[in-house]
Amino acid sequence: MSDKGRAIFNFDPDEQLSRELFLSRVHPEDRDGVDEAIEHARAESRTFEIEYRLLRPDGDIRWLITRGRYVSSDRGGIRELIGVAIDITAQVKADLQLDLQRQEMARMSRVSSMGELTASLAHELNQPLTAIASTAAAGKRLLSQGVPDLKEFEELLVDVATDARRAGDIIHGIHHFVRKGEGIRRPINLNEIVREVLRLLHSDLLGRGTAVETQCAPNLPFVDADPVHLQQVLLNLLMNSLEAMQSTPAGKRRVVISTTCEANSSVAVSVRDYGSGLPADDVDKIFAHFYSTKPNGMGMGLTIVRSIVEAHGGKLQAENVDQGARFSFTLPATRKPEAREVA
């Protein structure tokens, strides 16, 4: 091993090298995989390339890519192992930092969206809270009349509990949407995402006098995704559609949301509005950093949306259609849906 290699692995200049010594430097979580890759290469007389972490005695963690091959002797046995280790720690740290910055930008975009929906969310919360107050007042009147009807009183308590859960669900949903931290991917039915976002935007849609038509395909395959990120994608596209229809007569403000399955290999979601449309000269420039048609827009919404879709292995597209625009994104399907379908 070269002097530079010994420095990377933190080996002494005269230390006798062995496979066991090498593996002792590999991070415990990566050790079995590295050992298995090397053993397969030795048994099958082929080259190998592995990426793994080192955990040095001083506690420092380094990322390496190692490429190597075994050289056979004239008798067919193993003579030596030739390889090279490339320290990619700086690149990995830079990628991780970039990913953290992207996550923070996406979170700030969600917080901004919640700010725009403050009035709508306040209305959504006001409904169950008002219902709780009214039901409690009804129960108080029932008690003031003497011995209450226990069945009727029980029904009032059930109503209070139901409305309290509804208010709690709204608050939990907001907290989950704007929380900081890495999301967890799981099998998601995109029809469910459509339903959740429409529930979030319910009051805002009513206030803007906008009709929503959903065309959700049944038996939709699942996609492996972070549900919060997909909510952010759809919420952003819907908010853009609402903004684009500000000058559209109230009676003609309509959004059509559709989900389709494409050859069981991908799932597509489209949002079609009847607004002012996209720039005719260059539709793709709406995805550029800091480009915005809103007076106070940051021009990062669609950029973040596209980065989320692409991070999930999908593709985002935009196009002008008759009397408006359509945004659509596709994501790779993971598996067949269960018997119960969310429509």
Rosetta silent file (secondary structure, phi, psi, omega in degrees, C-alpha in Angstrom):
SEQUENCE: MSDKGRAIFNFDPDEQLSRELFLSRVHPEDRDGVDEAIEHARAESRTFEIEYRLLRPDGDIRWLITRGRYVSSDRGGIRELIGVAIDITAQVKADLQLDLQRQEMARMSRVSSMGELTASLAHELNQPLTAIASTAAAGKRLLSQGVPDLKEFEELLVDVATDARRAGDIIHGIHHFVRKGEGIRRPINLNEIVREVLRLLHSDLLGRGTAVETQCAPNLPFVDADPVHLQQVLLNLLMNSLEAMQSTPAGKRRVVISTTCEANSSVAVSVRDYGSGLPADDVDKIFAHFYSTKPNGMGMGLTIVRSIVEAHGGKLQAENVDQGARFSFTLPATRKPEAREVA
SCORE:     score description
SCORE:     0.000 S_00000001
   1 L     0.000  138.898 -179.400    0.000    0.000    0.000 S_00000001
   2 L   -69.620  164.836  178.308    1.271    3.444   -0.868 S_00000001
   3 H   -61.099  -37.756  178.899    2.071    6.000    1.789 S_00000001
   4 H   -66.639  -37.752  177.257   -1.011    7.986    0.779 S_00000001
   5 H   -64.936  -43.088  178.102   -3.153    4.869    1.099 S_00000001
   6 H   -62.524  -34.309  178.671   -1.784    4.146    4.564 S_00000001
   7 H   -67.756  -39.694  179.516   -2.582    7.748    5.534 S_00000001
   8 H   -63.109  -44.414 -177.344   -6.183    7.379    4.339 S_00000001
   9 H   -85.154   -5.542 -177.941   -6.666    4.147    6.311 S_00000001
  10 L    62.353   44.136  174.117   -4.589    5.441    9.227 S_00000001
  11 L   -94.861  144.899  174.472   -2.125    2.516    9.028 S_00000001
  12 L   -68.797  152.733 -177.424    1.367    2.837   10.447 S_00000001
  13 L   -56.163  -34.456 -176.013    4.195    2.902    7.847 S_00000001
  14 L  -106.943    9.123 -176.579    5.513   -0.514    8.922 S_00000001
  15 L   -69.847  132.058  179.881    2.221   -2.123    9.918 S_00000001
  16 L   -71.868  125.222 -176.031    1.708   -5.578    8.403 S_00000001
  17 L   -87.690  147.997  175.797   -1.353   -5.510    6.172 S_00000001
  18 L  -154.949  165.082  178.411   -4.031   -8.185    6.060 S_00000001
  19 H   -62.323  -39.234 -179.357   -7.602   -8.581    4.966 S_00000001
  20 H   -64.760  -39.984  179.226   -8.707   -8.614    8.595 S_00000001
  21 H   -65.604  -42.287  178.044   -6.851   -5.370    9.306 S_00000001
  22 H   -59.838  -48.260 -177.736   -8.403   -3.740    6.236 S_00000001
  23 H   -66.056  -26.555  179.512  -11.927   -4.822    7.232 S_00000001
  24 H   -66.597  -22.377  178.606  -11.377   -3.541   10.780 S_00000001
  25 H   -85.693  -20.230 -179.257  -11.178   -0.035    9.311 S_00000001
  26 E   -70.955  140.732  179.330  -14.422   -0.403    7.336 S_00000001
  27 L   -55.627  135.603 -177.529  -17.497    1.089    9.014 S_00000001
  28 H   -52.403  -34.421 -179.094  -19.383   -1.678   10.885 S_00000001
  29 H   -72.521  -19.973 -178.395  -22.553   -0.992    8.874 S_00000001
  30 H  -106.137   -7.465 -169.389  -20.670   -1.478    5.574 S_00000001
  31 H   -62.253  -46.696 -177.928  -18.277   -4.245    6.617 S_00000001
  32 H   -63.326  -40.151 -179.644  -20.338   -7.281    5.587 S_00000001
  33 H   -65.542  -40.353  178.372  -21.119   -5.794    2.182 S_00000001
  34 H   -66.486  -45.107 -179.750  -17.465   -4.995    1.476 S_00000001
  35 H   -61.778  -41.069 -179.613  -16.304   -8.424    2.604 S_00000001
  36 H   -66.009  -42.047 -179.754  -18.954  -10.112    0.452 S_00000001
  37 H   -63.272  -41.910  179.880  -18.040   -8.039   -2.638 S_00000001
  38 H   -67.433  -40.710 -178.621  -14.345   -8.882   -2.293 S_00000001
  39 H   -65.997  -40.516  177.530  -15.055  -12.565   -1.709 S_00000001
  40 H   -63.202  -41.276  179.371  -17.287  -12.783   -4.789 S_00000001
  41 H   -63.480  -39.036  179.665  -14.592  -11.118   -6.876 S_00000001
  42 H   -68.054  -44.122 -176.525  -11.988  -13.595   -5.593 S_00000001
  43 H   -68.908  -32.141 -175.154  -14.200  -16.646   -6.149 S_00000001
  44 H  -105.441    5.246  178.076  -15.266  -15.611   -9.647 S_00000001
  45 L    51.944   52.788  179.543  -11.959  -14.051  -10.758 S_00000001
  46 L  -132.573  167.619  178.034  -13.529  -10.730  -11.694 S_00000001
  47 L   -79.140  163.814  178.920  -13.013   -7.076  -10.945 S_00000001
  48 E  -141.951  155.441  174.365  -14.999   -5.263   -8.289 S_00000001
  49 E  -143.675  124.622 -176.989  -15.982   -1.713   -7.417 S_00000001
  50 E  -137.119  146.397  174.626  -17.495   -0.785   -4.065 S_00000001
  51 E  -113.744  131.717 -174.296  -18.373    2.423   -2.251 S_00000001
  52 E  -158.126  174.541  178.782  -18.147    2.343    1.521 S_00000001
  53 E  -109.576  144.425  169.827  -17.207    4.245    4.669 S_00000001
  54 E  -100.411  140.950  171.030  -14.089    4.009    6.783 S_00000001
  55 E  -118.127   99.318 -174.383  -14.286    4.452   10.546 S_00000001
  56 L   -79.591  161.649 -177.897  -10.750    5.288   11.609 S_00000001
  57 L   -57.090  -28.794  179.499   -9.426    4.835   15.171 S_00000001
  58 L   -81.590    3.725  178.637   -9.582    8.605   15.751 S_00000001
  59 L    89.850   -6.098 -179.891  -13.350    8.531   15.000 S_00000001
  60 L   -72.818  136.761  178.224  -13.016   10.222   11.614 S_00000001
  61 E  -107.151  127.698  178.084  -15.346    8.855    8.902 S_00000001
  62 E  -121.428  146.564  175.807  -14.136    8.808    5.295 S_00000001
  63 E  -102.993  132.105 -178.654  -16.003    7.797    2.133 S_00000001
  64 E  -130.296  151.131  163.373  -14.097    5.690   -0.402 S_00000001
  65 E  -115.095  123.866 -179.431  -14.594    4.081   -3.781 S_00000001
  66 E  -116.538  128.921  175.063  -12.364    1.046   -4.196 S_00000001
  67 E  -119.398  139.519 -178.945  -11.752   -0.692   -7.511 S_00000001
  68 E  -164.950  173.061  176.137   -9.676   -3.850   -7.776 S_00000001
  69 E  -154.087  154.498  176.869   -9.067   -7.260   -9.269 S_00000001
  70 E   -93.568  140.397  178.033   -7.366  -10.495   -8.303 S_00000001
  71 E  -107.119  126.949 -177.641   -4.379  -11.686  -10.311 S_00000001
  72 E   -89.105  153.759  176.209   -4.004  -15.436  -10.782 S_00000001
  73 L   -86.677  176.662  179.069   -0.766  -17.377  -10.791 S_00000001
  74 L   -62.778  -25.855 -178.840    0.362  -19.796  -13.515 S_00000001
  75 L   -89.376    2.028  177.622   -1.170  -22.638  -11.518 S_00000001
  76 L    93.032   -2.029  178.622   -4.576  -20.934  -11.354 S_00000001
  77 L   -86.747  175.749  179.165   -4.333  -19.807   -7.761 S_00000001
  78 E   -83.103  124.155  179.940   -4.573  -16.273   -6.426 S_00000001
  79 E   -96.249  -45.800 -178.910   -1.269  -14.463   -6.587 S_00000001
  80 E  -161.785  166.645  175.982   -2.163  -10.946   -5.529 S_00000001
  81 E  -115.390  124.109  178.713   -4.866   -8.308   -5.283 S_00000001
  82 E  -111.547  128.854 -178.577   -4.380   -5.081   -7.200 S_00000001
  83 E  -157.882  168.948  177.414   -6.623   -2.155   -6.380 S_00000001
  84 E  -136.459  137.733  178.130   -6.986    1.561   -5.947 S_00000001
  85 E  -112.543  128.735 -178.374   -8.927    3.463   -3.282 S_00000001
  86 E  -112.287  121.703  179.112  -10.298    6.927   -4.091 S_00000001
  87 E   -79.353  113.515 -178.920  -11.201    9.237   -1.216 S_00000001
  88 L  -113.878   22.869 -176.230  -14.534   10.893   -2.123 S_00000001
  89 H   -57.967  -45.165 -178.392  -15.306   12.308    1.315 S_00000001
  90 H   -61.282  -41.151  179.953  -15.299   15.935    0.148 S_00000001
  91 H   -66.272  -42.807 -179.588  -17.696   15.143   -2.706 S_00000001
  92 H   -63.877  -43.886  179.035  -20.065   13.174   -0.456 S_00000001
  93 H   -63.090  -39.037  178.314  -20.122   15.938    2.156 S_00000001
  94 H   -65.405  -40.995  178.504  -20.821   18.524   -0.555 S_00000001
  95 H   -64.902  -41.098  178.923  -23.673   16.387   -1.929 S_00000001
  96 H   -64.778  -40.973  178.731  -25.114   15.924    1.550 S_00000001
  97 H   -64.620  -40.657  177.861  -24.913   19.656    2.219 S_00000001
  98 H   -63.625  -40.097  179.197  -26.619   20.400   -1.104 S_00000001
  99 H   -65.093  -40.169  177.094  -29.343   17.914   -0.256 S_00000001
 100 H   -63.170  -39.788  178.127  -29.871   19.557    3.134 S_00000001
 101 H   -64.476  -40.729  178.100  -30.141   22.955    1.445 S_00000001
 102 H   -64.392  -41.550  178.476  -32.704   21.586   -0.993 S_00000001
 103 H   -62.147  -41.246 -179.056  -34.700   20.082    1.859 S_00000001
 104 H   -68.473  -38.556  176.367  -34.656   23.390    3.722 S_00000001
 105 H   -63.031  -41.566  178.656  -35.733   25.303    0.607 S_00000001
 106 H   -64.077  -40.557  179.447  -38.576   22.850    0.099 S_00000001
 107 H   -65.643  -42.926  179.194  -39.644   23.250    3.734 S_00000001
 108 H   -63.376  -33.658  175.936  -39.546   27.039    3.503 S_00000001
 109 H   -64.996  -38.620  177.773  -41.677   26.796    0.381 S_00000001
 110 H   -66.627  -40.997  177.409  -44.219   24.751    2.351 S_00000001
 111 H   -61.258  -41.624  177.850  -44.169   27.317    5.165 S_00000001
 112 H   -61.790  -40.836  178.341  -44.752   30.055    2.575 S_00000001
 113 H   -62.489  -40.437  178.471  -47.689   28.099    1.169 S_00000001
 114 H   -64.243  -35.542  177.010  -49.184   27.810    4.635 S_00000001
 115 H   -62.640  -40.430  178.572  -48.823   31.579    5.013 S_00000001
 116 H   -67.006  -26.011 -176.496  -50.793   32.114    1.815 S_00000001
 117 L  -100.399   16.767 -175.880  -53.487   29.754    3.103 S_00000001
 118 H   -55.017  -49.613 -178.144  -53.789   31.331    6.555 S_00000001
 119 H   -62.784  -41.074 -179.943  -57.355   32.551    6.041 S_00000001
 120 H   -64.671  -43.587 -179.846  -58.393   29.236    4.530 S_00000001
 121 H   -67.529  -37.144  177.626  -56.843   27.223    7.367 S_00000001
 122 H   -61.662  -38.889  178.776  -58.393   29.518    9.966 S_00000001
 123 H   -67.921  -41.201  179.505  -61.779   28.858    8.401 S_00000001
 124 H   -61.872  -40.247  178.259  -61.167   25.109    8.351 S_00000001
 125 H   -72.598  -34.326 -177.280  -60.273   25.172   12.060 S_00000001
 126 H   -63.758  -32.850 -178.311  -63.127   27.505   12.920 S_00000001
 127 H   -61.672  -55.694  179.146  -65.720   25.025   11.679 S_00000001
 128 H   -67.535  -32.809 -179.976  -65.001   22.178   14.141 S_00000001
 129 H   -68.269  -39.381  176.441  -64.243   24.603   16.988 S_00000001
 130 H   -65.087  -40.086  178.852  -67.552   26.406   16.443 S_00000001
 131 H   -63.193  -39.348  178.140  -69.338   23.068   16.313 S_00000001
 132 H   -62.865  -45.582 -179.806  -67.725   22.055   19.623 S_00000001
 133 H   -62.648  -41.876 -179.662  -68.837   25.303   21.272 S_00000001
 134 H   -66.412  -41.374 -179.579  -72.385   24.927   19.920 S_00000001
 135 H   -67.283  -39.673  177.726  -72.633   21.299   21.014 S_00000001
 136 H   -63.426  -39.804  177.758  -71.304   22.146   24.488 S_00000001
 137 H   -64.012  -38.869  178.175  -73.913   24.928   24.766 S_00000001
 138 H   -64.762  -39.001  178.660  -76.618   22.462   23.746 S_00000001
 139 H   -66.363  -37.665  178.430  -75.438   20.039   26.422 S_00000001
 140 H   -64.317  -41.264  178.187  -75.492   22.788   29.023 S_00000001
 141 H   -65.292  -37.536  179.686  -79.082   23.658   28.102 S_00000001
 142 H   -62.947  -39.996  179.193  -80.007   19.987   28.284 S_00000001
 143 H   -69.078  -33.966 -178.140  -78.597   19.761   31.825 S_00000001
 144 H   -69.489  -15.577 -178.277  -80.422   22.908   32.910 S_00000001
 145 L   -86.015    2.913  179.615  -83.755   21.273   32.048 S_00000001
 146 L   113.815 -141.320  179.669  -83.390   18.724   34.814 S_00000001
 147 L   -71.948  115.341 -175.397  -82.600   15.060   34.368 S_00000001
 148 L   -77.406  158.195  172.054  -81.193   14.833   30.818 S_00000001
 149 L   -73.337  112.274 -174.158  -81.925   12.159   28.279 S_00000001
 150 H   -60.902  -37.302  179.550  -78.762   10.066   28.638 S_00000001
 151 H   -65.030  -43.285  179.220  -78.903    8.803   25.044 S_00000001
 152 H   -66.652  -38.974  179.646  -79.225   12.342   23.683 S_00000001
 153 H   -66.849  -37.845  177.463  -76.452   13.564   25.975 S_00000001
 154 H   -63.512  -39.443  177.983  -74.212   10.705   24.846 S_00000001
 155 H   -63.496  -37.265  177.301  -74.786   11.695   21.221 S_00000001
 156 H   -64.031  -41.437  179.072  -73.723   15.251   22.053 S_00000001
 157 H   -65.642  -36.825  176.671  -70.488   13.971   23.593 S_00000001
 158 H   -63.234  -40.822  178.495  -69.824   11.842   20.512 S_00000001
 159 H   -63.374  -41.586  178.712  -70.261   14.939   18.337 S_00000001
 160 H   -61.718  -45.993 -179.567  -67.819   16.903   20.516 S_00000001
 161 H   -62.665  -40.585  179.872  -65.227   14.134   20.294 S_00000001
 162 H   -63.136  -46.084 -179.825  -65.655   13.883   16.508 S_00000001
 163 H   -68.069  -34.221  177.566  -65.202   17.620   15.976 S_00000001
 164 H   -65.430  -41.399  177.161  -62.225   17.680   18.350 S_00000001
 165 H   -63.738  -38.828  179.350  -60.535   14.919   16.353 S_00000001
 166 H   -62.398  -45.439  177.732  -61.251   16.827   13.155 S_00000001
 167 H   -63.238  -41.265  178.370  -59.598   19.974   14.533 S_00000001
 168 H   -62.588  -39.585  178.517  -56.685   17.886   15.791 S_00000001
 169 H   -63.206  -39.670  179.270  -56.264   16.265   12.379 S_00000001
 170 H   -63.572  -47.355 -179.808  -56.082   19.696   10.718 S_00000001
 171 H   -63.773  -42.944  179.096  -53.433   20.918   13.179 S_00000001
 172 H   -62.395  -40.272  179.526  -51.483   17.655   12.878 S_00000001
 173 H   -63.556  -40.963  177.941  -51.611   17.900    9.098 S_00000001
 174 H   -64.630  -45.564 -179.931  -50.230   21.448    9.145 S_00000001
 175 H   -61.534  -42.222 -179.581  -47.467   20.483   11.578 S_00000001
 176 H   -65.762  -35.831 -175.764  -46.565   17.446    9.485 S_00000001
 177 H   -70.307  -37.265 -174.823  -46.537   19.524    6.307 S_00000001
 178 H  -102.708    4.285 -175.861  -44.140   22.217    7.559 S_00000001
 179 L   -64.260  157.216  178.186  -41.986   20.077    9.830 S_00000001
 180 L   -99.603  137.968  178.226  -38.221   20.048    9.449 S_00000001
 181 L   135.933  166.681 -177.716  -36.441   16.821    8.746 S_00000001
 182 L   -77.227  132.358  179.992  -36.034   14.119    6.159 S_00000001
 183 L   -75.316  164.577  179.486  -39.264   12.552    4.977 S_00000001
 184 L  -112.441  125.429  178.588  -39.973    8.850    4.933 S_00000001
 185 L   -84.028  145.096  177.646  -40.958    7.205    1.683 S_00000001
 186 E  -156.098  166.555  177.827  -43.656    4.575    1.616 S_00000001
 187 E   -63.094  125.819 -174.892  -46.135    3.126   -0.901 S_00000001
 188 E  -124.951  137.999  170.027  -48.559    5.932   -1.755 S_00000001
 189 L   -95.653  118.642 -175.019  -51.801    6.009   -3.714 S_00000001
 190 H   -66.110  -22.289  173.879  -51.838    9.322   -5.575 S_00000001
 191 H   -62.602  -34.847  178.224  -55.625    9.436   -5.439 S_00000001
 192 H   -68.337  -38.089  177.191  -55.249    9.785   -1.680 S_00000001
 193 H   -62.867  -42.614  178.011  -52.820   12.685   -2.141 S_00000001
 194 H   -59.057  -45.371 -178.343  -55.356   14.431   -4.395 S_00000001
 195 H   -63.963  -42.231 -178.345  -58.054   13.994   -1.779 S_00000001
 196 H   -66.867  -41.068 -179.367  -55.883   15.307    1.080 S_00000001
 197 H   -68.951  -38.545  177.801  -54.764   18.407   -0.823 S_00000001
 198 H   -65.741  -33.958  175.731  -58.311   19.225   -1.900 S_00000001
 199 H   -65.969  -38.637  178.584  -59.410   18.975    1.721 S_00000001
 200 H   -65.635  -36.515 -176.611  -56.636   21.397    2.657 S_00000001
 201 L   -94.555    6.598 -172.263  -57.688   23.830   -0.090 S_00000001
 202 H   -53.021  -52.963 -176.893  -61.434   23.417    0.397 S_00000001
 203 H   -67.684  -37.108 -179.836  -62.137   26.839    1.865 S_00000001
 204 H   -65.502  -39.194  177.764  -59.743   28.600   -0.492 S_00000001
 205 H   -64.271  -40.750  178.069  -61.454   27.052   -3.506 S_00000001
 206 H   -65.414  -42.802 -178.769  -64.839   28.174   -2.237 S_00000001
 207 H   -64.193  -30.054  179.661  -63.560   31.678   -1.543 S_00000001
 208 L   -91.777    0.131  179.259  -62.208   31.996   -5.066 S_00000001
 209 L    62.730   40.540 -176.051  -65.375   30.600   -6.629 S_00000001
 210 L  -110.769  128.127  176.659  -63.468   27.801   -8.342 S_00000001
 211 E   -88.274  142.306  179.195  -65.008   24.465   -9.281 S_00000001
 212 E  -121.057  128.517  176.450  -62.819   21.367   -9.119 S_00000001
 213 E  -113.985  128.009  178.011  -63.401   18.265  -11.189 S_00000001
 214 E  -109.477  136.704  177.475  -61.495   15.094  -10.358 S_00000001
 215 E  -126.999   75.557 -174.513  -60.940   12.278  -12.815 S_00000001
 216 E   -92.485  125.110 -179.893  -59.132    9.701  -10.696 S_00000001
 217 L   -70.344  136.448  176.183  -58.370    6.355  -12.278 S_00000001
 218 L   -75.147  164.303  178.014  -59.476    3.317  -10.246 S_00000001
 219 L    51.543   45.251 -177.539  -57.027    0.555   -9.281 S_00000001
 220 L   -76.075  130.578  176.414  -54.144    3.000   -9.417 S_00000001
 221 L   -62.565  156.018  177.905  -50.693    1.432   -8.806 S_00000001
 222 E   -80.426  157.089  170.883  -48.750    2.658   -5.807 S_00000001
 223 E  -122.537  147.961  178.611  -45.692    4.880   -6.009 S_00000001
 224 E   -89.237  107.400 -171.200  -42.814    4.861   -3.540 S_00000001
 225 E  -156.142  165.917  171.425  -42.747    8.427   -2.250 S_00000001
 226 L   -86.921  114.807 -175.553  -42.753   10.860    0.644 S_00000001
 227 H   -60.042  -35.575  179.847  -46.442   11.845    0.997 S_00000001
 228 H   -64.343  -41.713  179.548  -45.628   15.319    2.353 S_00000001
 229 H   -65.449  -38.971  178.642  -43.458   16.100   -0.663 S_00000001
 230 H   -69.753  -34.879  173.355  -46.164   14.940   -3.065 S_00000001
 231 H   -60.511  -40.978  179.819  -48.708   17.078   -1.227 S_00000001
 232 H   -62.891  -41.628  178.957  -46.329   20.004   -1.703 S_00000001
 233 H   -60.587  -52.091 -176.560  -46.082   19.294   -5.442 S_00000001
 234 H   -68.071  -38.812  178.863  -49.838   19.122   -5.958 S_00000001
 235 H   -61.778  -42.756 -179.579  -50.555   22.053   -3.640 S_00000001
 236 H   -64.845  -43.038 -179.951  -48.092   24.243   -5.530 S_00000001
 237 H   -64.900  -39.437  179.059  -49.557   23.299   -8.918 S_00000001
 238 H   -68.171  -41.494  178.687  -53.098   23.986   -7.696 S_00000001
 239 H   -63.117  -38.344  176.503  -52.149   27.337   -6.178 S_00000001
 240 H   -63.220  -39.174  178.464  -50.538   28.325   -9.468 S_00000001
 241 H   -64.569  -40.927  179.025  -53.741   27.379  -11.287 S_00000001
 242 H   -64.635  -40.974  178.247  -55.824   29.495   -8.918 S_00000001
 243 H   -63.816  -37.186 -177.514  -53.483   32.453   -9.422 S_00000001
 244 H   -70.337  -17.041 -177.506  -53.683   32.028  -13.204 S_00000001
 245 L  -104.722   17.556 -179.895  -57.484   32.305  -13.117 S_00000001
 246 L   -60.727  -36.204 -179.251  -57.745   35.581  -11.206 S_00000001
 247 L   -92.148    0.009  178.247  -58.905   37.392  -14.345 S_00000001
 248 L   -79.238  134.860  177.125  -61.151   34.516  -15.451 S_00000001
 249 L   -52.619  141.210 -173.892  -64.891   35.168  -14.901 S_00000001
 250 H   -53.449  -39.083 -177.617  -66.059   33.437  -11.724 S_00000001
 251 H   -68.948  -13.846 -177.367  -68.476   31.185  -13.582 S_00000001
 252 H  -111.138    5.266  179.472  -65.666   29.815  -15.766 S_00000001
 253 L   -77.710  113.204 -175.582  -63.053   29.178  -13.081 S_00000001
 254 E  -147.202  140.455  175.538  -62.471   25.456  -13.169 S_00000001
 255 E  -123.487  133.510  177.798  -59.641   23.069  -12.376 S_00000001
 256 E  -114.732  119.481  178.779  -59.523   19.486  -13.617 S_00000001
 257 E  -110.060  126.924 -179.296  -57.299   17.055  -11.703 S_00000001
 258 E  -131.489  148.881  172.308  -56.757   13.631  -13.210 S_00000001
 259 E  -124.792  137.737  179.885  -54.739   10.540  -12.342 S_00000001
 260 E  -140.012  158.078  175.597  -53.942    7.840  -14.875 S_00000001
 261 E  -109.152  130.636 -177.939  -51.891    4.677  -15.086 S_00000001
 262 E  -110.926  100.283  176.392  -49.530    4.336  -18.015 S_00000001
 263 L    55.642   31.094  179.491  -48.869    0.707  -18.949 S_00000001
 264 L    57.616   10.812 -179.467  -48.632   -0.257  -15.253 S_00000001
 265 L  -107.050  -20.195  179.085  -45.109    1.200  -15.243 S_00000001
 266 E  -151.985  160.363  178.960  -45.854    4.766  -14.171 S_00000001
 267 E  -120.337  133.576 -177.887  -48.594    6.922  -12.683 S_00000001
 268 E  -115.319  141.807  175.035  -49.431   10.362  -14.066 S_00000001
 269 E  -126.005  131.803  178.314  -51.133   13.302  -12.360 S_00000001
 270 E  -128.867  146.881  177.049  -52.284   16.368  -14.281 S_00000001
 271 E  -124.522  114.634 -176.684  -53.706   19.734  -13.196 S_00000001
 272 E  -115.860  128.993 -179.747  -55.544   21.629  -15.908 S_00000001
 273 E  -119.856  174.164  179.244  -56.871   25.162  -15.449 S_00000001
 274 L  -121.204   52.325 -176.705  -58.808   27.694  -17.536 S_00000001
 275 L  -106.131 -147.556 -172.755  -56.571   30.658  -16.830 S_00000001
 276 L   -80.686   -8.644  178.953  -54.175   32.918  -18.668 S_00000001
 277 L    81.880 -178.137 -176.932  -51.871   30.154  -19.881 S_00000001
 278 L  -103.665  162.912  178.741  -48.076   29.935  -19.977 S_00000001
 279 L   -55.263  122.036 -174.644  -45.542   32.139  -21.803 S_00000001
 280 L   -68.831  -29.124 -175.381  -46.023   31.303  -25.463 S_00000001
 281 L   -74.193  -33.923 -177.298  -42.426   32.052  -26.448 S_00000001
 282 L  -158.530   94.233 -177.166  -40.759   29.636  -24.026 S_00000001
 283 H   -63.420  -37.390 -174.275  -42.853   27.420  -21.772 S_00000001
 284 H   -66.933  -16.609 -176.791  -39.816   25.848  -20.077 S_00000001
 285 H   -69.739  -14.158  177.008  -38.600   29.147  -18.625 S_00000001
 286 H   -66.634  -18.751  178.678  -41.243   28.892  -15.890 S_00000001
 287 H   -90.042   -3.354 -178.428  -39.005   26.227  -14.315 S_00000001
 288 L   -72.121  150.775  177.485  -35.988   28.536  -14.229 S_00000001
 289 L   -60.546  135.802  172.824  -34.686   29.801  -10.890 S_00000001
 290 L    67.577   11.430  174.398  -36.201   33.105   -9.739 S_00000001
 291 L   -89.149  128.100  179.862  -38.634   33.337  -12.682 S_00000001
 292 L  -151.827  144.199  174.717  -42.099   34.379  -11.515 S_00000001
 293 L   -98.134   -3.026  178.789  -45.174   36.046  -12.970 S_00000001
 294 L   -87.641  141.128 -179.037  -46.404   36.989   -9.484 S_00000001
 295 L   -56.558  -38.518 -177.640  -45.588   40.508   -8.224 S_00000001
 296 L  -112.547   18.944 -178.111  -44.213   39.164   -4.934 S_00000001
 297 L   -76.841  147.651  178.746  -43.200   35.717   -6.111 S_00000001
 298 L   -86.332  -17.014 -178.781  -39.745   34.295   -5.375 S_00000001
 299 L    74.071   25.224 -179.272  -39.649   32.231   -8.553 S_00000001
 300 L  -115.692  -11.686 -174.453  -38.659   29.066   -6.671 S_00000001
 301 H   -57.701  -55.656 -177.887  -41.967   27.206   -6.421 S_00000001
 302 H   -70.843  -28.737  175.828  -41.865   25.305   -9.712 S_00000001
 303 H   -63.665  -44.338  178.757  -38.105   24.808   -9.406 S_00000001
 304 H   -67.146  -41.296  178.851  -38.631   23.051   -6.075 S_00000001
 305 H   -58.587  -46.597 -179.276  -41.595   21.103   -7.462 S_00000001
 306 H   -64.410  -39.699  179.831  -39.500   19.810  -10.344 S_00000001
 307 H   -64.642  -36.361  178.194  -36.613   18.866   -8.039 S_00000001
 308 H   -66.151  -46.505 -179.194  -39.027   16.888   -5.820 S_00000001
 309 H   -61.979  -45.777 -178.824  -40.535   15.054   -8.790 S_00000001
 310 H   -67.574  -32.881  176.628  -37.123   14.241  -10.268 S_00000001
 311 H   -65.058  -23.340  176.763  -35.824   13.104   -6.869 S_00000001
 312 L   -93.028   11.535  178.768  -38.652   10.549   -6.929 S_00000001
 313 L    78.917   18.235 -176.617  -37.547    9.324  -10.359 S_00000001
 314 L  -110.183 -169.334 -177.971  -40.304   11.199  -12.182 S_00000001
 315 E  -141.686  138.244  179.678  -40.741   13.950  -14.731 S_00000001
 316 E  -112.019  135.021 -179.380  -42.639   17.260  -14.657 S_00000001
 317 E  -133.823  156.691  176.166  -44.108   18.854  -17.784 S_00000001
 318 E  -139.417  147.025 -179.960  -46.121   21.950  -18.650 S_00000001
 319 E  -156.199  152.467  172.218  -48.072   22.874  -21.749 S_00000001
 320 E   -84.016  137.566  175.239  -50.605   25.354  -23.030 S_00000001
 321 E  -126.852  176.433 -179.474  -54.018   23.942  -23.855 S_00000001
 322 L   -60.826  120.122  178.910  -57.202   25.495  -25.161 S_00000001
 323 L    62.008   46.981  175.479  -58.220   28.231  -22.694 S_00000001
 324 E   149.555 -156.484 -177.257  -55.565   27.567  -20.103 S_00000001
 325 E  -140.061  161.731  178.041  -52.597   25.421  -19.158 S_00000001
 326 E  -135.279  128.329  171.228  -51.861   21.911  -17.957 S_00000001
 327 E  -108.390  139.746  178.465  -49.137   20.723  -15.599 S_00000001
 328 E  -145.294  147.999  174.878  -48.490   17.005  -15.303 S_00000001
 329 E  -138.981  147.922  178.912  -45.970   14.789  -13.594 S_00000001
 330 E  -119.202  145.936  177.243  -45.279   11.078  -13.784 S_00000001
 331 E  -132.684  145.240  179.752  -43.790    8.798  -11.160 S_00000001
 332 E   -67.928  136.310  177.464  -42.668    5.169  -11.525 S_00000001
 333 E   -75.802  149.264 -178.167  -45.145    2.636  -10.175 S_00000001
 334 E  -106.481  -43.960 -177.848  -43.888    0.282   -7.498 S_00000001
 335 E  -159.938  169.498  179.772  -46.482   -2.446   -7.115 S_00000001
 336 L   -70.674  147.218  179.682  -50.083   -3.315   -7.721 S_00000001
 337 L   -69.835  161.240  175.242  -52.668   -1.680   -5.450 S_00000001
 338 L   -75.196  175.720 -175.487  -54.470   -3.565   -2.740 S_00000001
 339 L   -62.323  -34.885 -178.612  -58.066   -4.626   -3.167 S_00000001
 340 L   -85.761  125.933 -177.023  -59.370   -1.488   -1.481 S_00000001
 341 L  -106.533  137.124  175.504  -59.074    1.558   -3.686 S_00000001
 342 L   -94.711  116.166 -175.768  -58.923    5.168   -2.525 S_00000001
 343 L  -109.238    0.000    0.000  -60.871    7.244   -5.010 S_00000001
